[in-house]
Amino acid sequence: MPTFPSTAAWLLASTLAFSSCQSGAEAPVAADLNSANPAVAEQARKVQELTTQIAQQKAVIETEKNKLTAMEQQLAGSQQNLEGLKKEVQATP
């Protein structure tokens, strides 16, 4: 199955936008990542990593939904073509 360039670009843009728009309690601040307390720094790193993974997974899901929609449209068109060919064959003796 081909991957459309616009889909790949959208995936990248979505991931970057989602990651950069987070603030507050959802994303660890640089102070947490650079904390002198190793436990705080490690937990902040885990939070940041999971946040990034979730953003990437959401982008993948959206891309797959778009692919599914395109395939459904192709199927509908193919079914219409099949019906048209069958009618053409019946009309031709």
PDB file with one MODEL, atoms N, CA, C and O in Angstrom:
MODEL        1
ATOM      1  N   MET A   1       0.842  -1.166   0.000  1.00  0.00           N
ATOM      2  CA  MET A   1       0.000   0.000   0.000  1.00  0.00           C
ATOM      3  C   MET A   1       0.895   1.240   0.000  1.00  0.00           C
ATOM      4  O   MET A   1       1.787   1.355   0.840  1.00  0.00           O
ATOM      5  N   PRO A   2       0.666   2.172  -0.936  1.00  0.00           N
ATOM      6  CA  PRO A   2       1.536   3.339  -1.026  1.00  0.00           C
ATOM      7  C   PRO A   2       1.267   4.318   0.109  1.00  0.00           C
ATOM      8  O   PRO A   2       0.143   4.437   0.598  1.00  0.00           O
ATOM      9  N   THR A   3       2.308   5.006   0.510  1.00  0.00           N
ATOM     10  CA  THR A   3       2.172   6.083   1.486  1.00  0.00           C
ATOM     11  C   THR A   3       2.226   7.388   0.716  1.00  0.00           C
ATOM     12  O   THR A   3       3.180   7.642  -0.018  1.00  0.00           O
ATOM     13  N   PHE A   4       1.217   8.205   0.880  1.00  0.00           N
ATOM     14  CA  PHE A   4       1.137   9.450   0.156  1.00  0.00           C
ATOM     15  C   PHE A   4       2.040  10.486   0.808  1.00  0.00           C
ATOM     16  O   PHE A   4       2.059  10.585   2.035  1.00  0.00           O
ATOM     17  N   PRO A   5       2.793  11.263   0.024  1.00  0.00           N
ATOM     18  CA  PRO A   5       3.697  12.275   0.595  1.00  0.00           C
ATOM     19  C   PRO A   5       2.958  13.256   1.506  1.00  0.00           C
ATOM     20  O   PRO A   5       3.484  13.668   2.540  1.00  0.00           O
ATOM     21  N   SER A   6       1.736  13.628   1.116  1.00  0.00           N
ATOM     22  CA  SER A   6       0.994  14.579   1.950  1.00  0.00           C
ATOM     23  C   SER A   6       0.641  13.950   3.299  1.00  0.00           C
ATOM     24  O   SER A   6       0.586  14.647   4.312  1.00  0.00           O
ATOM     25  N   THR A   7       0.407  12.655   3.313  1.00  0.00           N
ATOM     26  CA  THR A   7       0.097  11.956   4.557  1.00  0.00           C
ATOM     27  C   THR A   7       1.315  11.952   5.476  1.00  0.00           C
ATOM     28  O   THR A   7       1.198  12.194   6.677  1.00  0.00           O
ATOM     29  N   ALA A   8       2.470  11.677   4.907  1.00  0.00           N
ATOM     30  CA  ALA A   8       3.699  11.667   5.700  1.00  0.00           C
ATOM     31  C   ALA A   8       4.000  13.063   6.236  1.00  0.00           C
ATOM     32  O   ALA A   8       4.423  13.207   7.384  1.00  0.00           O
ATOM     33  N   ALA A   9       3.791  14.076   5.430  1.00  0.00           N
ATOM     34  CA  ALA A   9       4.023  15.450   5.877  1.00  0.00           C
ATOM     35  C   ALA A   9       3.049  15.813   6.993  1.00  0.00           C
ATOM     36  O   ALA A   9       3.422  16.447   7.980  1.00  0.00           O
ATOM     37  N   TRP A  10       1.801  15.401   6.821  1.00  0.00           N
ATOM     38  CA  TRP A  10       0.801  15.681   7.857  1.00  0.00           C
ATOM     39  C   TRP A  10       1.170  14.982   9.156  1.00  0.00           C
ATOM     40  O   TRP A  10       1.038  15.564  10.232  1.00  0.00           O
ATOM     41  N   LEU A  11       1.628  13.748   9.067  1.00  0.00           N
ATOM     42  CA  LEU A  11       2.036  12.996  10.255  1.00  0.00           C
ATOM     43  C   LEU A  11       3.132  13.733  11.006  1.00  0.00           C
ATOM     44  O   LEU A  11       3.051  13.891  12.224  1.00  0.00           O
ATOM     45  N   LEU A  12       4.138  14.176  10.303  1.00  0.00           N
ATOM     46  CA  LEU A  12       5.245  14.898  10.932  1.00  0.00           C
ATOM     47  C   LEU A  12       4.766  16.207  11.541  1.00  0.00           C
ATOM     48  O   LEU A  12       5.116  16.530  12.676  1.00  0.00           O
ATOM     49  N   ALA A  13       3.976  16.955  10.799  1.00  0.00           N
ATOM     50  CA  ALA A  13       3.478  18.242  11.299  1.00  0.00           C
ATOM     51  C   ALA A  13       2.607  18.057  12.528  1.00  0.00           C
ATOM     52  O   ALA A  13       2.700  18.833  13.479  1.00  0.00           O
ATOM     53  N   SER A  14       1.765  17.040  12.518  1.00  0.00           N
ATOM     54  CA  SER A  14       0.887  16.782  13.662  1.00  0.00           C
ATOM     55  C   SER A  14       1.687  16.431  14.903  1.00  0.00           C
ATOM     56  O   SER A  14       1.400  16.913  15.998  1.00  0.00           O
ATOM     57  N   THR A  15       2.677  15.599  14.726  1.00  0.00           N
ATOM     58  CA  THR A  15       3.508  15.195  15.861  1.00  0.00           C
ATOM     59  C   THR A  15       4.229  16.397  16.447  1.00  0.00           C
ATOM     60  O   THR A  15       4.262  16.570  17.665  1.00  0.00           O
ATOM     61  N   LEU A  16       4.806  17.229  15.588  1.00  0.00           N
ATOM     62  CA  LEU A  16       5.530  18.404  16.061  1.00  0.00           C
ATOM     63  C   LEU A  16       4.583  19.404  16.722  1.00  0.00           C
ATOM     64  O   LEU A  16       4.908  19.983  17.758  1.00  0.00           O
ATOM     65  N   ALA A  17       3.425  19.600  16.126  1.00  0.00           N
ATOM     66  CA  ALA A  17       2.466  20.554  16.685  1.00  0.00           C
ATOM     67  C   ALA A  17       1.963  20.080  18.039  1.00  0.00           C
ATOM     68  O   ALA A  17       1.868  20.869  18.979  1.00  0.00           O
ATOM     69  N   PHE A  18       1.643  18.801  18.144  1.00  0.00           N
ATOM     70  CA  PHE A  18       1.138  18.277  19.406  1.00  0.00           C
ATOM     71  C   PHE A  18       2.189  18.374  20.489  1.00  0.00           C
ATOM     72  O   PHE A  18       1.881  18.750  21.620  1.00  0.00           O
ATOM     73  N   SER A  19       3.414  18.043  20.163  1.00  0.00           N
ATOM     74  CA  SER A  19       4.489  18.082  21.149  1.00  0.00           C
ATOM     75  C   SER A  19       4.797  19.505  21.598  1.00  0.00           C
ATOM     76  O   SER A  19       5.061  19.738  22.777  1.00  0.00           O
ATOM     77  N   SER A  20       4.766  20.445  20.682  1.00  0.00           N
ATOM     78  CA  SER A  20       5.148  21.814  21.023  1.00  0.00           C
ATOM     79  C   SER A  20       4.030  22.586  21.705  1.00  0.00           C
ATOM     80  O   SER A  20       4.296  23.600  22.351  1.00  0.00           O
ATOM     81  N   CYS A  21       2.788  22.136  21.579  1.00  0.00           N
ATOM     82  CA  CYS A  21       1.670  22.866  22.160  1.00  0.00           C
ATOM     83  C   CYS A  21       1.394  22.483  23.605  1.00  0.00           C
ATOM     84  O   CYS A  21       0.590  23.144  24.263  1.00  0.00           O
ATOM     85  N   GLN A  22       2.016  21.468  24.106  1.00  0.00           N
ATOM     86  CA  GLN A  22       1.739  21.038  25.466  1.00  0.00           C
ATOM     87  C   GLN A  22       2.411  21.961  26.457  1.00  0.00           C
ATOM     88  O   GLN A  22       3.511  22.465  26.229  1.00  0.00           O
ATOM     89  N   SER A  23       1.715  22.170  27.568  1.00  0.00           N
ATOM     90  CA  SER A  23       2.287  23.011  28.606  1.00  0.00           C
ATOM     91  C   SER A  23       1.697  22.607  29.939  1.00  0.00           C
ATOM     92  O   SER A  23       0.860  21.708  30.014  1.00  0.00           O
ATOM     93  N   GLY A  24       2.135  23.272  30.983  1.00  0.00           N
ATOM     94  CA  GLY A  24       1.576  23.027  32.296  1.00  0.00           C
ATOM     95  C   GLY A  24       1.967  21.672  32.841  1.00  0.00           C
ATOM     96  O   GLY A  24       3.089  21.209  32.639  1.00  0.00           O
ATOM     97  N   ALA A  25       1.030  21.036  33.536  1.00  0.00           N
ATOM     98  CA  ALA A  25       1.305  19.780  34.221  1.00  0.00           C
ATOM     99  C   ALA A  25       1.497  18.616  33.258  1.00  0.00           C
ATOM    100  O   ALA A  25       2.070  17.597  33.644  1.00  0.00           O
ATOM    101  N   GLU A  26       1.034  18.737  32.018  1.00  0.00           N
ATOM    102  CA  GLU A  26       1.128  17.626  31.074  1.00  0.00           C
ATOM    103  C   GLU A  26       2.553  17.360  30.618  1.00  0.00           C
ATOM    104  O   GLU A  26       2.923  16.205  30.404  1.00  0.00           O
ATOM    105  N   ALA A  27       3.334  18.369  30.469  1.00  0.00           N
ATOM    106  CA  ALA A  27       4.700  18.203  29.978  1.00  0.00           C
ATOM    107  C   ALA A  27       5.683  18.657  31.060  1.00  0.00           C
ATOM    108  O   ALA A  27       5.500  19.710  31.670  1.00  0.00           O
ATOM    109  N   PRO A  28       6.711  17.867  31.290  1.00  0.00           N
ATOM    110  CA  PRO A  28       7.683  18.275  32.313  1.00  0.00           C
ATOM    111  C   PRO A  28       8.432  19.524  31.851  1.00  0.00           C
ATOM    112  O   PRO A  28       8.747  19.672  30.670  1.00  0.00           O
ATOM    113  N   VAL A  29       8.700  20.381  32.762  1.00  0.00           N
ATOM    114  CA  VAL A  29       9.462  21.586  32.416  1.00  0.00           C
ATOM    115  C   VAL A  29      10.942  21.255  32.427  1.00  0.00           C
ATOM    116  O   VAL A  29      11.353  20.234  32.978  1.00  0.00           O
ATOM    117  N   ALA A  30      11.726  22.104  31.830  1.00  0.00           N
ATOM    118  CA  ALA A  30      13.166  21.866  31.752  1.00  0.00           C
ATOM    119  C   ALA A  30      13.776  21.735  33.146  1.00  0.00           C
ATOM    120  O   ALA A  30      14.735  20.988  33.344  1.00  0.00           O
ATOM    121  N   ALA A  31      13.221  22.458  34.097  1.00  0.00           N
ATOM    122  CA  ALA A  31      13.752  22.366  35.467  1.00  0.00           C
ATOM    123  C   ALA A  31      13.598  20.947  36.012  1.00  0.00           C
ATOM    124  O   ALA A  31      14.470  20.461  36.732  1.00  0.00           O
ATOM    125  N   ASP A  32      12.486  20.278  35.668  1.00  0.00           N
ATOM    126  CA  ASP A  32      12.297  18.902  36.129  1.00  0.00           C
ATOM    127  C   ASP A  32      13.283  17.954  35.449  1.00  0.00           C
ATOM    128  O   ASP A  32      13.842  17.060  36.085  1.00  0.00           O
ATOM    129  N   LEU A  33      13.486  18.160  34.158  1.00  0.00           N
ATOM    130  CA  LEU A  33      14.421  17.306  33.427  1.00  0.00           C
ATOM    131  C   LEU A  33      15.854  17.493  33.919  1.00  0.00           C
ATOM    132  O   LEU A  33      16.656  16.560  33.890  1.00  0.00           O
ATOM    133  N   ASN A  34      16.162  18.693  34.364  1.00  0.00           N
ATOM    134  CA  ASN A  34      17.513  19.011  34.833  1.00  0.00           C
ATOM    135  C   ASN A  34      17.611  19.038  36.354  1.00  0.00           C
ATOM    136  O   ASN A  34      18.554  19.591  36.919  1.00  0.00           O
ATOM    137  N   SER A  35      16.630  18.436  36.999  1.00  0.00           N
ATOM    138  CA  SER A  35      16.600  18.459  38.462  1.00  0.00           C
ATOM    139  C   SER A  35      17.842  17.796  39.060  1.00  0.00           C
ATOM    140  O   SER A  35      18.389  16.842  38.506  1.00  0.00           O
ATOM    141  N   ALA A  36      18.266  18.323  40.195  1.00  0.00           N
ATOM    142  CA  ALA A  36      19.394  17.728  40.921  1.00  0.00           C
ATOM    143  C   ALA A  36      18.981  16.398  41.546  1.00  0.00           C
ATOM    144  O   ALA A  36      19.827  15.559  41.858  1.00  0.00           O
ATOM    145  N   ASN A  37      17.668  16.211  41.728  1.00  0.00           N
ATOM    146  CA  ASN A  37      17.156  14.961  42.281  1.00  0.00           C
ATOM    147  C   ASN A  37      17.028  13.950  41.141  1.00  0.00           C
ATOM    148  O   ASN A  37      16.223  14.163  40.234  1.00  0.00           O
ATOM    149  N   PRO A  38      17.788  12.867  41.159  1.00  0.00           N
ATOM    150  CA  PRO A  38      17.757  11.900  40.057  1.00  0.00           C
ATOM    151  C   PRO A  38      16.381  11.277  39.837  1.00  0.00           C
ATOM    152  O   PRO A  38      16.012  10.990  38.698  1.00  0.00           O
ATOM    153  N   ALA A  39      15.627  11.065  40.897  1.00  0.00           N
ATOM    154  CA  ALA A  39      14.300  10.468  40.759  1.00  0.00           C
ATOM    155  C   ALA A  39      13.358  11.408  40.004  1.00  0.00           C
ATOM    156  O   ALA A  39      12.590  10.966  39.149  1.00  0.00           O
ATOM    157  N   VAL A  40      13.420  12.700  40.321  1.00  0.00           N
ATOM    158  CA  VAL A  40      12.582  13.689  39.638  1.00  0.00           C
ATOM    159  C   VAL A  40      12.984  13.790  38.167  1.00  0.00           C
ATOM    160  O   VAL A  40      12.122  13.807  37.289  1.00  0.00           O
ATOM    161  N   ALA A  41      14.265  13.856  37.900  1.00  0.00           N
ATOM    162  CA  ALA A  41      14.749  13.959  36.521  1.00  0.00           C
ATOM    163  C   ALA A  41      14.350  12.732  35.702  1.00  0.00           C
ATOM    164  O   ALA A  41      13.922  12.860  34.555  1.00  0.00           O
ATOM    165  N   GLU A  42      14.488  11.562  36.284  1.00  0.00           N
ATOM    166  CA  GLU A  42      14.130  10.324  35.577  1.00  0.00           C
ATOM    167  C   GLU A  42      12.632  10.264  35.301  1.00  0.00           C
ATOM    168  O   GLU A  42      12.215   9.885  34.206  1.00  0.00           O
ATOM    169  N   GLN A  43      11.825  10.636  36.290  1.00  0.00           N
ATOM    170  CA  GLN A  43      10.376  10.606  36.095  1.00  0.00           C
ATOM    171  C   GLN A  43       9.946  11.635  35.060  1.00  0.00           C
ATOM    172  O   GLN A  43       9.051  11.369  34.257  1.00  0.00           O
ATOM    173  N   ALA A  44      10.568  12.797  35.069  1.00  0.00           N
ATOM    174  CA  ALA A  44      10.268  13.820  34.064  1.00  0.00           C
ATOM    175  C   ALA A  44      10.625  13.318  32.669  1.00  0.00           C
ATOM    176  O   ALA A  44       9.901  13.578  31.708  1.00  0.00           O
ATOM    177  N   ARG A  45      11.732  12.603  32.560  1.00  0.00           N
ATOM    178  CA  ARG A  45      12.130  12.025  31.270  1.00  0.00           C
ATOM    179  C   ARG A  45      11.096  11.009  30.798  1.00  0.00           C
ATOM    180  O   ARG A  45      10.753  10.968  29.616  1.00  0.00           O
ATOM    181  N   LYS A  46      10.597  10.183  31.732  1.00  0.00           N
ATOM    182  CA  LYS A  46       9.579   9.187  31.375  1.00  0.00           C
ATOM    183  C   LYS A  46       8.293   9.858  30.906  1.00  0.00           C
ATOM    184  O   LYS A  46       7.670   9.429  29.935  1.00  0.00           O
ATOM    185  N   VAL A  47       7.908  10.921  31.617  1.00  0.00           N
ATOM    186  CA  VAL A  47       6.702  11.652  31.237  1.00  0.00           C
ATOM    187  C   VAL A  47       6.864  12.250  29.844  1.00  0.00           C
ATOM    188  O   VAL A  47       5.957  12.169  29.016  1.00  0.00           O
ATOM    189  N   GLN A  48       8.015  12.845  29.593  1.00  0.00           N
ATOM    190  CA  GLN A  48       8.272  13.437  28.280  1.00  0.00           C
ATOM    191  C   GLN A  48       8.261  12.365  27.183  1.00  0.00           C
ATOM    192  O   GLN A  48       7.690  12.578  26.114  1.00  0.00           O
ATOM    193  N   GLU A  49       8.876  11.242  27.442  1.00  0.00           N
ATOM    194  CA  GLU A  49       8.932  10.156  26.460  1.00  0.00           C
ATOM    195  C   GLU A  49       7.536   9.618  26.160  1.00  0.00           C
ATOM    196  O   GLU A  49       7.189   9.412  24.997  1.00  0.00           O
ATOM    197  N   LEU A  50       6.740   9.391  27.189  1.00  0.00           N
ATOM    198  CA  LEU A  50       5.386   8.885  26.986  1.00  0.00           C
ATOM    199  C   LEU A  50       4.505   9.898  26.258  1.00  0.00           C
ATOM    200  O   LEU A  50       3.686   9.523  25.420  1.00  0.00           O
ATOM    201  N   THR A  51       4.672  11.163  26.574  1.00  0.00           N
ATOM    202  CA  THR A  51       3.914  12.213  25.897  1.00  0.00           C
ATOM    203  C   THR A  51       4.237  12.225  24.409  1.00  0.00           C
ATOM    204  O   THR A  51       3.343  12.352  23.572  1.00  0.00           O
ATOM    205  N   THR A  52       5.501  12.093  24.090  1.00  0.00           N
ATOM    206  CA  THR A  52       5.922  12.043  22.685  1.00  0.00           C
ATOM    207  C   THR A  52       5.373  10.802  21.991  1.00  0.00           C
ATOM    208  O   THR A  52       4.889  10.885  20.862  1.00  0.00           O
ATOM    209  N   GLN A  53       5.446   9.658  22.654  1.00  0.00           N
ATOM    210  CA  GLN A  53       4.938   8.408  22.065  1.00  0.00           C
ATOM    211  C   GLN A  53       3.440   8.490  21.810  1.00  0.00           C
ATOM    212  O   GLN A  53       2.960   8.012  20.783  1.00  0.00           O
ATOM    213  N   ILE A  54       2.699   9.089  22.732  1.00  0.00           N
ATOM    214  CA  ILE A  54       1.252   9.227  22.559  1.00  0.00           C
ATOM    215  C   ILE A  54       0.949  10.132  21.375  1.00  0.00           C
ATOM    216  O   ILE A  54       0.066   9.831  20.573  1.00  0.00           O
ATOM    217  N   ALA A  55       1.670  11.229  21.262  1.00  0.00           N
ATOM    218  CA  ALA A  55       1.466  12.144  20.133  1.00  0.00           C
ATOM    219  C   ALA A  55       1.750  11.440  18.809  1.00  0.00           C
ATOM    220  O   ALA A  55       1.007  11.600  17.841  1.00  0.00           O
ATOM    221  N   GLN A  56       2.819  10.669  18.774  1.00  0.00           N
ATOM    222  CA  GLN A  56       3.162   9.945  17.548  1.00  0.00           C
ATOM    223  C   GLN A  56       2.108   8.895  17.232  1.00  0.00           C
ATOM    224  O   GLN A  56       1.736   8.724  16.072  1.00  0.00           O
ATOM    225  N   GLN A  57       1.626   8.196  18.240  1.00  0.00           N
ATOM    226  CA  GLN A  57       0.619   7.153  18.000  1.00  0.00           C
ATOM    227  C   GLN A  57      -0.690   7.762  17.500  1.00  0.00           C
ATOM    228  O   GLN A  57      -1.341   7.206  16.616  1.00  0.00           O
ATOM    229  N   LYS A  58      -1.069   8.903  18.067  1.00  0.00           N
ATOM    230  CA  LYS A  58      -2.284   9.578  17.598  1.00  0.00           C
ATOM    231  C   LYS A  58      -2.136   9.999  16.137  1.00  0.00           C
ATOM    232  O   LYS A  58      -3.088   9.904  15.362  1.00  0.00           O
ATOM    233  N   ALA A  59      -0.960  10.456  15.767  1.00  0.00           N
ATOM    234  CA  ALA A  59      -0.718  10.849  14.378  1.00  0.00           C
ATOM    235  C   ALA A  59      -0.785   9.636  13.458  1.00  0.00           C
ATOM    236  O   ALA A  59      -1.322   9.720  12.354  1.00  0.00           O
ATOM    237  N   VAL A  60      -0.238   8.501  13.912  1.00  0.00           N
ATOM    238  CA  VAL A  60      -0.296   7.270  13.116  1.00  0.00           C
ATOM    239  C   VAL A  60      -1.746   6.828  12.944  1.00  0.00           C
ATOM    240  O   VAL A  60      -2.147   6.426  11.851  1.00  0.00           O
ATOM    241  N   ILE A  61      -2.522   6.897  14.000  1.00  0.00           N
ATOM    242  CA  ILE A  61      -3.931   6.501  13.933  1.00  0.00           C
ATOM    243  C   ILE A  61      -4.678   7.379  12.937  1.00  0.00           C
ATOM    244  O   ILE A  61      -5.460   6.879  12.129  1.00  0.00           O
ATOM    245  N   GLU A  62      -4.441   8.677  12.994  1.00  0.00           N
ATOM    246  CA  GLU A  62      -5.104   9.591  12.063  1.00  0.00           C
ATOM    247  C   GLU A  62      -4.699   9.285  10.622  1.00  0.00           C
ATOM    248  O   GLU A  62      -5.536   9.317   9.720  1.00  0.00           O
ATOM    249  N   THR A  63      -3.437   8.993  10.411  1.00  0.00           N
ATOM    250  CA  THR A  63      -2.959   8.636   9.071  1.00  0.00           C
ATOM    251  C   THR A  63      -3.640   7.363   8.580  1.00  0.00           C
ATOM    252  O   THR A  63      -4.063   7.281   7.426  1.00  0.00           O
ATOM    253  N   GLU A  64      -3.742   6.376   9.458  1.00  0.00           N
ATOM    254  CA  GLU A  64      -4.393   5.116   9.080  1.00  0.00           C
ATOM    255  C   GLU A  64      -5.880   5.327   8.787  1.00  0.00           C
ATOM    256  O   GLU A  64      -6.427   4.692   7.885  1.00  0.00           O
ATOM    257  N   LYS A  65      -6.530   6.202   9.531  1.00  0.00           N
ATOM    258  CA  LYS A  65      -7.936   6.525   9.249  1.00  0.00           C
ATOM    259  C   LYS A  65      -8.064   7.131   7.857  1.00  0.00           C
ATOM    260  O   LYS A  65      -8.980   6.797   7.106  1.00  0.00           O
ATOM    261  N   ASN A  66      -7.135   8.028   7.522  1.00  0.00           N
ATOM    262  CA  ASN A  66      -7.156   8.651   6.192  1.00  0.00           C
ATOM    263  C   ASN A  66      -6.934   7.623   5.092  1.00  0.00           C
ATOM    264  O   ASN A  66      -7.575   7.682   4.043  1.00  0.00           O
ATOM    265  N   LYS A  67      -6.027   6.683   5.329  1.00  0.00           N
ATOM    266  CA  LYS A  67      -5.783   5.612   4.348  1.00  0.00           C
ATOM    267  C   LYS A  67      -7.028   4.760   4.174  1.00  0.00           C
ATOM    268  O   LYS A  67      -7.385   4.399   3.053  1.00  0.00           O
ATOM    269  N   LEU A  68      -7.692   4.436   5.286  1.00  0.00           N
ATOM    270  CA  LEU A  68      -8.905   3.624   5.230  1.00  0.00           C
ATOM    271  C   LEU A  68      -9.991   4.334   4.435  1.00  0.00           C
ATOM    272  O   LEU A  68     -10.670   3.711   3.618  1.00  0.00           O
ATOM    273  N   THR A  69     -10.160   5.622   4.665  1.00  0.00           N
ATOM    274  CA  THR A  69     -11.148   6.402   3.919  1.00  0.00           C
ATOM    275  C   THR A  69     -10.845   6.371   2.424  1.00  0.00           C
ATOM    276  O   THR A  69     -11.752   6.215   1.606  1.00  0.00           O
ATOM    277  N   ALA A  70      -9.584   6.519   2.071  1.00  0.00           N
ATOM    278  CA  ALA A  70      -9.194   6.478   0.657  1.00  0.00           C
ATOM    279  C   ALA A  70      -9.485   5.108   0.047  1.00  0.00           C
ATOM    280  O   ALA A  70      -9.960   5.015  -1.085  1.00  0.00           O
ATOM    281  N   MET A  71      -9.200   4.054   0.796  1.00  0.00           N
ATOM    282  CA  MET A  71      -9.468   2.700   0.294  1.00  0.00           C
ATOM    283  C   MET A  71     -10.967   2.468   0.126  1.00  0.00           C
ATOM    284  O   MET A  71     -11.394   1.833  -0.838  1.00  0.00           O
ATOM    285  N   GLU A  72     -11.767   2.982   1.061  1.00  0.00           N
ATOM    286  CA  GLU A  72     -13.222   2.840   0.958  1.00  0.00           C
ATOM    287  C   GLU A  72     -13.749   3.565  -0.273  1.00  0.00           C
ATOM    288  O   GLU A  72     -14.661   3.081  -0.943  1.00  0.00           O
ATOM    289  N   GLN A  73     -13.171   4.728  -0.569  1.00  0.00           N
ATOM    290  CA  GLN A  73     -13.570   5.465  -1.766  1.00  0.00           C
ATOM    291  C   GLN A  73     -13.172   4.705  -3.030  1.00  0.00           C
ATOM    292  O   GLN A  73     -13.925   4.676  -4.003  1.00  0.00           O
ATOM    293  N   GLN A  74     -11.993   4.093  -3.014  1.00  0.00           N
ATOM    294  CA  GLN A  74     -11.566   3.281  -4.160  1.00  0.00           C
ATOM    295  C   GLN A  74     -12.494   2.092  -4.348  1.00  0.00           C
ATOM    296  O   GLN A  74     -12.844   1.747  -5.477  1.00  0.00           O
ATOM    297  N   LEU A  75     -12.891   1.469  -3.255  1.00  0.00           N
ATOM    298  CA  LEU A  75     -13.802   0.330  -3.326  1.00  0.00           C
ATOM    299  C   LEU A  75     -15.135   0.746  -3.915  1.00  0.00           C
ATOM    300  O   LEU A  75     -15.670   0.058  -4.784  1.00  0.00           O
ATOM    301  N   ALA A  76     -15.679   1.860  -3.457  1.00  0.00           N
ATOM    302  CA  ALA A  76     -16.955   2.340  -3.974  1.00  0.00           C
ATOM    303  C   ALA A  76     -16.857   2.614  -5.478  1.00  0.00           C
ATOM    304  O   ALA A  76     -17.766   2.269  -6.233  1.00  0.00           O
ATOM    305  N   GLY A  77     -15.764   3.229  -5.906  1.00  0.00           N
ATOM    306  CA  GLY A  77     -15.565   3.490  -7.332  1.00  0.00           C
ATOM    307  C   GLY A  77     -15.432   2.207  -8.130  1.00  0.00           C
ATOM    308  O   GLY A  77     -15.979   2.098  -9.228  1.00  0.00           O
ATOM    309  N   SER A  78     -14.713   1.240  -7.593  1.00  0.00           N
ATOM    310  CA  SER A  78     -14.546  -0.046  -8.278  1.00  0.00           C
ATOM    311  C   SER A  78     -15.879  -0.779  -8.387  1.00  0.00           C
ATOM    312  O   SER A  78     -16.165  -1.404  -9.409  1.00  0.00           O
ATOM    313  N   GLN A  79     -16.683  -0.703  -7.347  1.00  0.00           N
ATOM    314  CA  GLN A  79     -17.997  -1.350  -7.385  1.00  0.00           C
ATOM    315  C   GLN A  79     -18.884  -0.699  -8.438  1.00  0.00           C
ATOM    316  O   GLN A  79     -19.607  -1.389  -9.156  1.00  0.00           O
ATOM    317  N   GLN A  80     -18.832   0.621  -8.532  1.00  0.00           N
ATOM    318  CA  GLN A  80     -19.610   1.321  -9.560  1.00  0.00           C
ATOM    319  C   GLN A  80     -19.130   0.936 -10.955  1.00  0.00           C
ATOM    320  O   GLN A  80     -19.941   0.731 -11.857  1.00  0.00           O
ATOM    321  N   ASN A  81     -17.809   0.837 -11.134  1.00  0.00           N
ATOM    322  CA  ASN A  81     -17.261   0.420 -12.431  1.00  0.00           C
ATOM    323  C   ASN A  81     -17.703  -0.987 -12.781  1.00  0.00           C
ATOM    324  O   ASN A  81     -18.042  -1.264 -13.931  1.00  0.00           O
ATOM    325  N   LEU A  82     -17.703  -1.882 -11.799  1.00  0.00           N
ATOM    326  CA  LEU A  82     -18.137  -3.260 -12.022  1.00  0.00           C
ATOM    327  C   LEU A  82     -19.592  -3.294 -12.467  1.00  0.00           C
ATOM    328  O   LEU A  82     -19.930  -3.995 -13.420  1.00  0.00           O
ATOM    329  N   GLU A  83     -20.444  -2.555 -11.798  1.00  0.00           N
ATOM    330  CA  GLU A  83     -21.863  -2.518 -12.178  1.00  0.00           C
ATOM    331  C   GLU A  83     -22.037  -1.974 -13.593  1.00  0.00           C
ATOM    332  O   GLU A  83     -22.840  -2.483 -14.376  1.00  0.00           O
ATOM    333  N   GLY A  84     -21.270  -0.929 -13.907  1.00  0.00           N
ATOM    334  CA  GLY A  84     -21.340  -0.357 -15.258  1.00  0.00           C
ATOM    335  C   GLY A  84     -20.883  -1.352 -16.310  1.00  0.00           C
ATOM    336  O   GLY A  84     -21.514  -1.458 -17.361  1.00  0.00           O
ATOM    337  N   LEU A  85     -19.803  -2.084 -16.058  1.00  0.00           N
ATOM    338  CA  LEU A  85     -19.327  -3.084 -17.010  1.00  0.00           C
ATOM    339  C   LEU A  85     -20.338  -4.210 -17.194  1.00  0.00           C
ATOM    340  O   LEU A  85     -20.556  -4.677 -18.312  1.00  0.00           O
ATOM    341  N   LYS A  86     -20.948  -4.641 -16.107  1.00  0.00           N
ATOM    342  CA  LYS A  86     -21.956  -5.704 -16.194  1.00  0.00           C
ATOM    343  C   LYS A  86     -23.139  -5.270 -17.033  1.00  0.00           C
ATOM    344  O   LYS A  86     -23.647  -6.055 -17.834  1.00  0.00           O
ATOM    345  N   LYS A  87     -23.593  -4.024 -16.866  1.00  0.00           N
ATOM    346  CA  LYS A  87     -24.704  -3.507 -17.660  1.00  0.00           C
ATOM    347  C   LYS A  87     -24.309  -3.393 -19.119  1.00  0.00           C
ATOM    348  O   LYS A  87     -25.117  -3.667 -20.007  1.00  0.00           O
ATOM    349  N   GLU A  88     -23.064  -2.988 -19.374  1.00  0.00           N
ATOM    350  CA  GLU A  88     -22.575  -2.861 -20.741  1.00  0.00           C
ATOM    351  C   GLU A  88     -22.538  -4.222 -21.424  1.00  0.00           C
ATOM    352  O   GLU A  88     -22.912  -4.351 -22.590  1.00  0.00           O
ATOM    353  N   VAL A  89     -22.085  -5.237 -20.691  1.00  0.00           N
ATOM    354  CA  VAL A  89     -22.006  -6.595 -21.245  1.00  0.00           C
ATOM    355  C   VAL A  89     -23.408  -7.116 -21.542  1.00  0.00           C
ATOM    356  O   VAL A  89     -23.621  -7.751 -22.575  1.00  0.00           O
ATOM    357  N   GLN A  90     -24.356  -6.862 -20.664  1.00  0.00           N
ATOM    358  CA  GLN A  90     -25.747  -7.330 -20.874  1.00  0.00           C
ATOM    359  C   GLN A  90     -26.388  -6.633 -22.063  1.00  0.00           C
ATOM    360  O   GLN A  90     -27.205  -7.237 -22.758  1.00  0.00           O
ATOM    361  N   ALA A  91     -26.040  -5.382 -22.314  1.00  0.00           N
ATOM    362  CA  ALA A  91     -26.632  -4.605 -23.409  1.00  0.00           C
ATOM    363  C   ALA A  91     -26.042  -4.990 -24.753  1.00  0.00           C
ATOM    364  O   ALA A  91     -26.650  -4.742 -25.795  1.00  0.00           O
ATOM    365  N   THR A  92     -24.856  -5.599 -24.737  1.00  0.00           N
ATOM    366  CA  THR A  92     -24.188  -5.974 -25.978  1.00  0.00           C
ATOM    367  C   THR A  92     -24.451  -7.448 -26.261  1.00  0.00           C
ATOM    368  O   THR A  92     -24.065  -8.317 -25.479  1.00  0.00           O
ATOM    369  N   PRO A  93     -25.123  -7.729 -27.404  1.00  0.00           N
ATOM    370  CA  PRO A  93     -25.432  -9.146 -27.727  1.00  0.00           C
ATOM    371  C   PRO A  93     -24.219  -9.934 -28.168  1.00  0.00           C
ATOM    372  O   PRO A  93     -24.331 -11.123 -28.467  1.00  0.00           O
TER     373      PRO A  93
ENDMDL
END
